């Protein structure tokens, strides 16, 4: 049977979708990228913002209109009530078995053919090492939707990484809801897991998912001191540069604490790349609070910032806060934050001009091969040779960084 996955939202969702595809392929199904040819489409949805819910709903509606005979399976944080969904699965860890049972009930039995590989051209592979969250940030549904903290067996993670390397992948991305809370049986934390991965695998590049500033230790940072396989890039969650707003959000770190981590990383390497997320217009945010965020963006020299206007999520404490920021002010602040982001990220690129960086090229578009350096700069290169899935040393310049 031809099955396709459609992922919305974060890198954790993408890692889960990749795992769904692998398990389905091992059950004899053909996992394809063209959703219009698929008999079953699995949507891994997102509900971080109202916009994400809308995009998930629109994607399902579009596919159902264009591929009227396909069965739609949805999982993730939204759409359990959507009428165009044939099966909603809340338990992602058992999704594949539930999908197969669902197909058997409808007479669409599992193939007896040998397993086939998914027809993915992804260069970087994502591994989910942890799930669940107990932070209960006041704006977020994830703690309520993802369930309790769960950490996966290091031996299984090692097996997955070694299998990935056999398939000619050069980079693995370790992801989860809150990977800093990785804790396998109370004996192995994130720092120890990384040490085990470095010892028992040889994949050239290891990159981490989103990092919680409240849980960063000196031991974690020190791992980056002498290990060239660890990519010089962290996605260090921020949300706001105002201590008042961080407290209102129920984030457990301060502006000073965040910048101290940035300083420690940049002391290891002045070109250490830091990316982040920012929410503007959180209830109670004043103009000064917003300016505090812009100031921190400039001080941290971010390589990339994802800007989100605050979105009320049903069932969260922030939804019922009385001091809501008007929509027009949120949009104006979001626009100003995007302008600051463009300036900051462009400045970070300029700092890298003239340096030589190893780039993993991921594909070709419009005559250019595109890839990422170890410090997560997007690099564009013309070549008569096929550079896809190759690690190549590149001297960074204004053209291949597409400086403005």
N, C-alpha and C positions, 0 to 999 in steps of 0.2 A: 504494500500500500504506500502511496506517495503522501508523505507528511511534511509540513513546513512549520517553522517556528517564526513568530513575529514578536520582536522585543521592543518594549517601550521603557524609558526610564534609565536607571543607573546601571553601572558596570556589574553589580551583583546580579541584577536581572539577566544580563547578557551571559554571565557565567552559568547561571541556572539553565538558560535556554540551550547553551552548548552541551550541558550535561544531559538534558532531555534528548537532544539530537543523537548523542552518542549511545544512550541506552536504547533508543528506538531503533537505531541502525543495528545494534547488536541483537535485537529481536527479529531482524530480518526485514524491517521496513526500509523503504528508500526515503531518506531525508533530503529534500530538495530546497533550493533557494527561491524558486519561482512559485509564489503563493497562488497564482492563478491556475497552475496545473495541479495543485495539491488536492487530495481528497479529504484531508484533515489539516486544519490550521490551528496551531496552539499559540494563543496570544498571552504573553507574559506582561501584564499590565502594571501601571503605576498610578499612585494617587497622592503623590507628594504635594501637588498643587491642584487647584480646580482645573487649570489648563491641561495638566497631565491626564486627568480623568476624561476631559473632553477629547483629547487626542486619541486616547484608547478607544473611546466609543466611536469616534469618526473612523478610525482604522478598521474596526470590525464591520461597521456599516459599509464601508467602501469595498472591502474584500467580499462580503456577502452579496453585494450587488453585482460584482464582476465575476464571481465564482459561485453561482447560485446552488450548486450541488455539493459544495464542501460542507463538512461538519466543523463547527467552531467550538474549540475548547478554550476556556479562559481561566487564568490563574493570576495571582498577584493581589494587589491591594484594592481592586475596584471591580465593578461590573458584574457582581454576582446576581443582580436582578435584571441584567440586560436581556431583552426578549430574543435577540439574535444569537445568543449563546446557547449551544446545545448541551454543553457540560461545563459546569464551573467546579474547579478543584481548589480547595483552600489549602490542602496539605501538599505543598510542593515536593516534599521529600518522597512522597508516594505517588506523584503525578503519573508517571509512566504506567505503573500497574493499574491505576484507575482508568486511564485512557484505554489500555488494552482490554480491560474488562468491559468498558463501554462499547468498544468496537465489536467484541464477541457477542454482546447482547443484541447487536444490530446485524449479526451475520457477517461481519467483516473480520474474518479470522486472521490471526498472525501468520505471516508468510513462513513456509517451510524452507525457503531458500537460505543460503549461507549469509551471515551478516555482511552488510555493505557499509562503507564509510560515508559519512555525510559529505555532500558536495560543497564543503566550505572552502573558501579561499582566504580565510582569516590567517594572518601571520602570527598574531599574538594570541596566546591561549589563556583563558581565565579559569581559575580554580577557586571554588568557594571553600573557605576554611572554617567559616563560622556563620551562624545565623542567630536571629533573635536580638532583642535590645531591652534593657531595663533603665534607660535614661529618662524616658517620659518627658521629653522636651515639650513645652507648652503649645507649640505650633504643629506638632508632628503626630501622625497616625501610626508610624512604623512600629513603635513599642506595643501598640494595641493590636496590630495586624500580624506581625511576624512571630509573636509568641516569645517564650522564655529563651534565655541564652543557651546555645548549643555549639559545641566545638567538635570538629571532626578529627578522626584518628590520624595522627601524624604518618603512620605507615601507609594508610590509604592515600594521603596527600602526596607522599613520596612516590608511590606507584603511579599516580596520575601524572605527576611531573615527568617521570622517566618515560612513560608511554608517550607523552606529548613530544618529548625530545626525539623519540624514535620516528615520529611523524614529521621530523624536520622543522619543528618550531624552535625559534631562538629566544623567545621571551615568554615568561609566565607572569600573570597578573594575579596576585593573591587578594581575594576580595571577601567581603562579608558585610553585615550590617554595622558592626562595631568590632573590627579586627583586633583592636587593642585589648578587648575582653576575651580574646582567645585563651582558653584555659581547659586543657584536656585532662580530665580526671584529677584536677587539683595539683598536677605534677608538671605540666608543660605549658608555659605561657608563650606569648608571641615571640619574645626574644629567643627562647630556647628552640621554638619551632623553626625560626629562620636559621639558627645555627645548624640544626639537623638537616635542613634543606641544602645549605651550603656544603655540608659534609657528605651527604648521600646522593646528591644529584650533580650534574655538570652542565645544565642548561646555562647558556651564556649570560642571560639577563633576567633579573628578578625585580619586579616592580610591585609596590604595595597599593592597596586601595585606600579609601578615605581613613585619615588618622584623627583620633579624638585628642585635642590638645590637653585635656584634663588628665590623660592617662599616658602621656609621653614620659619615658624615663631616660636618665642618662645612659643606662645600659642599652636601651634601644638605639639611641643616637650613636653610641660608640661602635655599633656594628658596621656603620657606614664609613668608619675611619680607614680601614685597610682592606675592604672587600670590593673589588672593582666590579663584581657581578651584580651588586646591589645598585640599581639605577639611582642616580643623583636627582631624585624627584620625589616629593611628597605632596599628596593632596591633603592639606592640613585644614580641617574644617574651621570656619570662622563664624559666619552668620552676622556678626555685628562688631564694630570697633568701639562700642559704647559699653562700659561696665554696667550702667543702669539697664540697658536693653538685654545684655547677656543674662543678667539676673532675672529679668522679667521672662525671658525665654526658658529659664531653668537650665541654662548652660553652666557648667561648673568650672569655669576658668575665667581669668581676667584678661584685659587688654595687655597688661604688663607681662603676664605669664605667656601669652601667645607670642609676643615679640621676643621674649627671651629664648623660646624654642627656635624661632627664625634665626636669631643671632648665633646660636650654637650650630645650626646646620650650615650657615654661611661661613662659620669659622673653619669647618671641615673643607668647604669648597665655596669660594665666593660666587660661583656660577650654579650653585645648588638651586634647582628650580622648585618653586612652591606655587601650587595652584590652590584655589579655594572656592567656597560658595558664600554669597552674601544675600541676606534678606533685607529689603528696605521697606519702610512703612509698617513695621511691627507696631501693634497697639502701644501708644504712649511715646513713640519715637518723636522727639522734637527736632527742630532744624539743627541744633547743636549736636544732638546724638548722631544724626546723619552725617554731619561734618566730621565727627570723630571717626566714623567708618571710612570716609574718603581719605582722611589723614593717615589712617593705618594702612590703607591700600598703597599709598605712596611710600610710606616708610618700609613696608615689607617687600617692595619691589616684586610684586607677584608676576609670574609668567602668564597666568590666565585667571580670570575671576568670572564665575557664573553668577549672574545677577538675577534675583527673583523678587518681584513685588510680593509683599505678604499676601497670602491666600488663606482665607478662613476655611479650616477643615472641620466638618461636622464631628462633634464629640470631643474636641480638644478644648482645654481651658482658654486658649487664645480666642476661640470663636466667641466666647461670652464676655470678653473683656470690654469694658464700657468706653475706653478711650481709643476707639478705632480711628485710624488715619484715613481721611477722605481719599477716594480712588484717584482723583486728579492730582493730589499731592504725591501719592505713591508712584504714579506713572511719571511725574516730573522728576522725582528722586531717582527712579530707576534709569531714566534717560541720562541724568547727570552722572550716575554711577557707571553707566556703560561708557560714557565719554572718558571718565577717569581711567576705567579699565583699559580702554584702547591706548591711552597715553602711557600707562604703566607697563603694559605688556610689550608695547613697541620699544620702550626704553630698555627693557630687559633683553630683547632681541639685539638691540644695538650693542649692548655690552658684550655680546657673544661674537660679534663680527671679528673675523681674523683667527678665531680658534678652530682647531681641528676636532671634530666629534665623530664618533662612530654612530652611523645611522642604520636603522633597520627599516628597509623599504617595504611598504605594505601593499602597494598597487600602483596602477597608472591611470591618469585622468587628464584629458585635454593636452596630451603630448608630454606630460611631466610625470615622473615617478614621485610618489609621496611617501614620506616615512617620518619616524621620530628619532631624535637623538636620545642618548641616555638621560639627558636632563629635560626631555619631553618638549623640545622645540620641533615644530613641524618644518620639515625640510623638503624642498622641491628640486628635482634634478632631471635634466634632459639626458637621454642616453639611447644609443642605438642598440645596446644590449638590454636584456630583460633583467631589471634589478629587483623584481619582486622576491621577497623572502631572502634577501641577501643583506649581510652586515658589511657596510662599506665605510671607510674613513672619508669624511668630507670636510673641506675647509669652508667654514661658514662665511657667507658674504651677503650683501644687501639683496642680491637677486634670489638666491636660493632660500633666504628667510622671508622674502617678500615684504621687505620693510616699507613702511609708508613714508 
